[in-house]
Amino acid sequence: MSPGTAPDPDVDAAIDVVGVGEAMVLMQAADLGTDDRFEVHVAGAELNVCAAVARLGLAAAFASRVGADPHGERVRRAAEALGIGTSLLRTDPARRTGVFFKEIRADGARRVHYYRDGSAASAMDASDAAAVLAASPRAIVVSGITAALGEGPAELVRTLCRATGALVVLDPNLRPALPVPDLRPLLPYTGLLVLGQDESQALLGETDPGRVFAAAREAGAGETVLKGGPDGVWFAGPDGSPRHLPSAARTVRDPVGAGDAFLGGYLAARLSGGSPEGAATVGTLLAARVVETPGDTAGLPPAAEARTLLARCVTAAGTG
């Protein structure tokens, strides 16, 4: 799909990307124990990916569950404001929307406290797959976060990976606060694996880019991208071996959301016909913008600028 006009969040036709996961309300302050004022945001890895995809001009939808509460309404409004379709966002009247609190101290230290046990999204299960599959997206983004929320969400991830004809995009997104899910059985169904070097050891037993790519191929995964944080990324060259692209970040104020922006940019560029090199360039530039601004998606460039970036990188790097 070529970048064009902004998609209508309420239109189901021709969805390019569906992100499946949990979005929560984030309460943020410098000191949670003493501050009386908080910044309020909506955060979630798959939602962030969809935000980058939508900003680049492709149609993205977010599939999840929220509670019938003000927090759920905030999640829905935030998704729609980002140009993300919400027809796959279900309301569960029996459960609440998850929330979490983040403390960002003056020295840059961060502490996060999650309150997601029993949340609406943690009750997702294989029954949620039918609506996602009926939307016939070109790509479905799943992560280890969703698989770690409980057996129901894990079964949903497995069902989507095994049943869909779409491109399965897997981001392990391993989190210290959550159980480590066994994602290796999903690799034979994965068309695009995007992981960090801090996750490749746990998933593939390797951190060296060449060995990570080889291990991913042996496990059955398709295209692989390895993120190295400040060391940049490695993408697949024409022969399948890793090629390196340095980070474009100059100022880092908040690293949260950078990996999601990279994945959204990379995926949008690949779906637009770009080569791995062009896609890595788009993702790297989006990630650099996001880390310069507090918040998961606030640093994304305006829509017109983002689509110009996509068109330029896809054309400059060629297709393939």
Buried (B, 14 or more C-beta within 10 A) or exposed (E): BEBEEBBEBEEBEEBBBBBBBBBBBBBBBEEBEEEEEBBEBBBBBBBBBBBBBBBBBBBBBBBBBBBBBEBBBBBBEBBBEBBBBBBBBBBBEEBBBBBBBBBBEEEEEEEBEBBBEEBBBBBBBBEBBEBBBEBBBBBBBBBBBBBBBBEBBBBBBBBBBEBBEBBBBBBBBBBEEBEBBEBEEBBEBBBBBBBBBEBBEEBBEBBBBEBBBBBBBEBBBBBBBBBBBEEBBBBBBEEEEBBBBEBBBEEBEBBBBBBBBBBBBBBBBBBBBBBBBBBBBBBBBBBBBBBBBBBBBEBBBEBEEBBEBBBBBBEEBEEE
